[in-house]
Amino acid sequence: MSRLHPNFLICSERSGSNLLRSLLNAHPEIYAPEPIHLGAFWERVEEFGDLRQSASWRALLAAIVEFLAGWKGSLHPSLRLDVASLDAAIPERSFAAIYDHLYALGLAAAGKRRLFIKENHTAQRAPIFRAAYPDASFVYQVRDPRDFLASCKAFPSYKYGSAQAAIEIWCADQQATIELRAQLPAGRVHAGSYEALIHDPEAELVRLCAFLAVDYAPEMLEFYKTEDARRAATHAAWRNLGKPIMTGNAGRYAQTLTRDEIAMVEAHSGALMDRLGYPRSLAAADLPPLPPSAPDARPPHLRHVDEASGSAVVHRIIDRHLP
């Protein structure tokens, strides 16, 4: 049985997920490490074959160790991992045991008692997490899809490769979350928005701390002064973690998206925007027709992998280590 009782974040990338993680990690009782993308490994673990076989087991451990040694995210700065020590310490040959062991190491190194895990596409991977952690809770944060797309557009080339690919990812994330929430008891999901978080961070964090069964800690609002946030902010995609919350960082899409891009977003995500409380800016008659469905039946998060992302690095490392 797992030693952990994790809380998982459900949040599209470029939607304040790293901000929320950093805020929570500044709490004296909450361990919310940088994302290490173990969910992407777990999603492909069957390709390694029977983990009871030493060659398959050690190939998987080697892939994880290689990724964690080179990735910008970290369980804890003090941890150094190697295949031999993991092999000796993990009590059974399963990915759940690997996941449990690694986060338990980080929790112990941080000296905290509550675990908050940021994974990408958590709702799509929720069946995996729920099977291993049936009592897990989930924290859902959503952002206006137009601001999400504006943030994707700010990359040197569009994150996920194109505007349409990015908004397909956003829609798939929200739809999967709606389906997951319908399966969970009401007390197991906390819902919030990026806009509410930056508009009134104290009120939102008080609500969230109550859900996580910890007292609100005012030092969370000074997250940007922590070593964790300063280290994360050295990476371009997370540079805003080195400064206070950007309270005016909502609705800025109008300054960076073209009318055609806004129309594309609302054509794809209009029904979800309505459900999530984001008013549309264009009339239905002004929206373009939706393109035909992609012939590739894989979910969008597997079809549109940003080549600079943690998932892409995971996939390349897995491909090298498959037995």
C-alpha positions in Angstrom: 0.0 0.0 0.0 1.2 3.5 -0.8 2.7 5.6 1.9 1.6 8.8 0.1 -1.6 10.8 0.1 -1.0 13.1 -2.9 -3.0 16.0 -4.1 -2.7 16.3 -7.9 -2.9 19.6 -9.9 -5.1 19.6 -13.0 -4.2 22.6 -15.1 -3.2 23.2 -18.8 0.3 24.5 -19.4 0.5 28.3 -19.7 -2.4 28.6 -17.3 -0.7 29.5 -14.0 0.2 25.9 -13.0 3.8 26.8 -12.1 2.6 29.9 -10.2 0.2 27.9 -8.1 2.9 25.2 -7.5 5.3 27.8 -6.3 2.8 29.5 -4.1 2.0 26.2 -2.4 5.6 25.2 -2.1 6.3 28.3 -0.1 3.9 27.0 2.5 5.8 25.5 5.5 3.8 22.2 5.4 3.3 21.6 1.6 5.9 20.0 -0.6 5.1 21.0 -4.2 8.2 20.2 -6.3 9.0 21.3 -9.8 7.3 19.1 -12.4 9.3 15.9 -13.2 6.9 14.4 -15.7 6.8 10.9 -14.3 3.2 10.7 -15.6 4.6 10.7 -19.2 6.8 7.7 -18.2 3.9 5.9 -16.6 1.8 6.4 -19.7 4.3 4.3 -21.7 5.5 1.9 -19.1 4.0 -1.1 -20.8 6.5 -0.7 -23.6 9.3 -1.8 -21.3 7.7 -5.2 -21.0 7.5 -7.4 -17.9 9.1 -5.3 -15.1 9.8 -8.5 -13.1 12.5 -9.1 -15.7 15.7 -7.4 -14.6 16.6 -6.1 -18.0 13.2 -4.4 -18.4 13.2 -3.0 -14.8 16.7 -1.6 -15.0 16.1 -0.1 -18.4 13.1 1.8 -17.0 15.1 3.0 -14.0 18.0 4.1 -16.2 15.6 6.1 -18.4 14.1 7.9 -15.3 17.5 8.6 -13.8 18.8 10.0 -17.1 15.8 12.3 -17.4 15.9 13.5 -13.8 19.7 14.2 -14.1 19.2 16.5 -17.1 15.7 18.0 -16.7 15.2 21.5 -15.4 12.8 20.3 -12.8 14.0 18.7 -9.6 12.5 16.7 -6.7 14.9 18.4 -4.3 18.3 19.9 -4.9 19.9 17.6 -2.3 18.8 14.4 -4.0 21.2 12.4 -6.3 19.7 9.3 -7.9 21.3 6.3 -9.5 20.0 3.0 -10.8 21.7 0.7 -8.3 20.4 2.6 -5.2 16.8 2.8 -6.7 16.9 -0.9 -7.5 17.9 -1.7 -4.0 15.4 0.6 -2.3 12.2 0.2 -4.2 10.2 -2.7 -2.6 8.4 -4.0 -5.7 8.9 -3.9 -9.4 6.1 -1.6 -10.5 5.8 1.9 -11.7 3.5 2.8 -8.8 6.4 1.7 -6.5 8.8 3.9 -8.4 6.5 6.9 -8.2 5.8 6.4 -4.6 9.5 6.0 -3.7 10.7 9.1 -5.6 8.1 11.4 -4.1 8.6 10.0 -0.7 12.3 10.8 -1.0 11.5 14.4 -2.0 8.9 14.8 0.8 11.5 13.6 3.4 14.2 15.8 2.0 11.9 18.9 2.1 10.8 18.0 5.7 7.2 18.6 4.9 4.0 16.6 5.4 1.6 17.4 2.5 2.3 16.4 -1.1 1.1 18.4 -4.1 2.1 17.1 -7.5 2.1 19.0 -10.7 1.7 16.7 -13.7 0.7 17.7 -17.3 -2.5 16.4 -18.7 -3.5 15.0 -15.3 -7.1 14.5 -16.1 -6.3 12.3 -19.1 -3.9 10.3 -16.9 -6.2 10.2 -13.9 -7.1 6.5 -14.3 -3.4 5.7 -13.7 -3.1 8.0 -10.7 -6.4 6.9 -9.1 -5.6 3.2 -9.4 -2.4 3.8 -7.4 -3.8 6.5 -5.1 -7.6 5.8 -4.7 -7.9 8.5 -2.0 -6.1 11.2 -4.0 -7.6 14.7 -4.2 -7.4 17.0 -7.2 -7.0 20.8 -7.6 -8.3 22.2 -10.9 -7.2 25.5 -12.2 -8.4 26.9 -15.6 -7.5 30.0 -17.6 -9.3 31.8 -20.4 -8.3 29.9 -23.5 -7.6 33.2 -25.4 -5.0 34.2 -22.8 -3.7 30.6 -22.8 -3.2 30.9 -26.6 -1.6 34.3 -26.2 1.0 32.8 -23.8 1.6 29.9 -26.3 2.1 32.4 -29.0 4.8 34.3 -27.0 7.2 31.4 -27.5 9.8 31.7 -30.3 7.5 29.4 -32.3 4.0 28.5 -31.2 4.0 26.1 -28.3 2.6 22.8 -29.6 3.5 23.9 -33.1 0.4 25.9 -34.1 -2.5 27.9 -32.7 -5.0 25.1 -33.6 -2.9 22.4 -32.0 -2.6 24.5 -28.8 -6.3 25.1 -28.5 -7.0 21.4 -29.2 -4.8 20.7 -26.2 -6.7 23.2 -24.0 -10.1 21.8 -25.0 -9.0 18.2 -24.4 -7.7 19.1 -21.0 -11.0 20.8 -19.9 -13.2 18.1 -21.4 -11.2 15.4 -19.6 -11.5 17.3 -16.4 -15.3 17.7 -16.7 -15.5 13.9 -17.2 -13.2 13.2 -14.2 -15.1 15.6 -11.9 -18.3 13.7 -12.7 -16.7 10.5 -11.4 -15.3 12.0 -8.1 -17.1 12.8 -4.9 -17.6 16.6 -4.5 -15.1 16.9 -1.7 -12.3 15.4 -3.7 -12.0 18.3 -6.2 -11.2 21.9 -5.6 -11.9 24.2 -8.6 -10.4 27.7 -9.2 -9.2 29.9 -12.0 -6.0 31.7 -12.9 -8.0 35.0 -13.1 -9.3 34.6 -9.5 -5.9 33.6 -8.2 -4.2 36.7 -9.6 -7.1 39.1 -8.8 -7.4 38.1 -5.1 -4.6 35.7 -4.3 -5.1 35.7 -0.5 -8.8 34.8 -0.8 -8.1 32.0 -3.3 -5.2 30.6 -1.2 -7.3 30.6 2.0 -9.9 28.5 0.1 -7.3 26.2 -1.3 -5.5 25.7 2.1 -8.8 24.8 3.7 -9.3 22.1 1.0 -5.8 20.8 1.6 -6.4 20.7 5.4 -3.6 23.2 6.3 -3.8 26.7 7.8 -3.3 29.6 5.4 0.3 30.9 5.6 0.9 34.5 4.6 4.4 33.8 3.4 3.0 32.0 0.4 2.5 35.4 -1.2 6.3 35.9 -1.0 7.0 32.7 -2.9 9.2 34.6 -5.4 11.8 35.1 -2.6 12.2 31.4 -2.1 15.2 29.5 -3.4 12.8 27.2 -5.2 11.2 30.1 -7.2 14.5 31.8 -7.9 15.9 28.6 -9.3 12.8 27.9 -11.4 12.9 31.5 -12.7 16.3 31.0 -14.3 14.4 29.1 -17.1 12.8 31.3 -19.7 9.4 29.6 -19.6 9.2 30.1 -15.8 10.9 33.6 -15.5 7.8 35.2 -14.0 8.2 33.1 -10.8 11.0 35.5 -9.8 8.6 38.4 -9.3 5.4 39.0 -7.3 2.1 37.9 -8.8 1.2 39.8 -12.0 -2.2 41.0 -10.9 -3.0 42.5 -14.3 -2.1 39.5 -16.4 -5.7 38.6 -17.5 -7.5 39.7 -20.7 -4.2 40.6 -22.4 -4.9 38.4 -25.4 -6.6 41.3 -27.1 -3.1 42.9 -27.4 -1.4 39.9 -29.0 -3.9 37.7 -30.8 -5.3 38.6 -34.2 -9.1 38.6 -34.8 -8.7 35.4 -36.8 -6.9 33.7 -33.9 -9.6 34.9 -31.4 -12.3 33.5 -33.8 -10.5 30.2 -34.1 -10.3 29.9 -30.3 -14.0 30.7 -29.8 -15.0 28.3 -32.7 -13.2 25.4 -31.0 -13.8 26.2 -27.3 -17.0 28.3 -27.3 -19.2 25.7 -25.5 -16.4 25.1 -22.9 -16.0 28.9 -22.4 -19.7 29.2 -21.8 -19.6 26.3 -19.2 -16.5 27.7 -17.5 -17.8 31.3 -17.3 -15.6 33.0 -20.0 -17.8 35.4 -22.1 -17.3 35.2 -25.8 -16.2 38.3 -27.7 -17.5 37.4 -31.2 -20.9 36.4 -32.5 -21.4 32.9 -33.7 -21.9 34.1 -37.3 -18.3 35.5 -37.2 -16.7 32.2 -36.3 -15.0 30.0 -38.9 -16.1 26.4 -39.5 -14.3 23.8 -37.6 -11.7 21.8 -39.6 -12.3 18.0 -40.1 -11.2 15.7 -37.4 -7.6 14.6 -37.4 -7.0 11.2 -38.9 -4.7 10.4 -36.1 -6.9 8.9 -33.3 -4.4 9.5 -30.5 -5.5 12.2 -27.9 -4.2 15.7 -28.6 -1.5 15.6 -25.8 0.1 12.7 -27.7 -0.4 14.1 -31.2 0.9 17.6 -30.4 4.0 17.2 -28.3 6.0 20.4 -27.9 9.6 19.4 -28.8 11.1 21.5 -26.0 8.7 20.1 -23.4 9.4 17.6 -20.6 7.1 15.1 -22.3 9.1 15.3 -25.5 12.3 14.7 -23.6 10.7 11.8 -21.8 9.7 10.2 -25.1 13.1 10.5 -26.6 14.8 9.0 -23.5 12.3 6.2 -23.4 12.9 5.4 -27.1 16.6 5.1 -26.3 16.2 2.9 -23.3 13.5 0.4 -24.4 14.8 -3.1 -24.1 
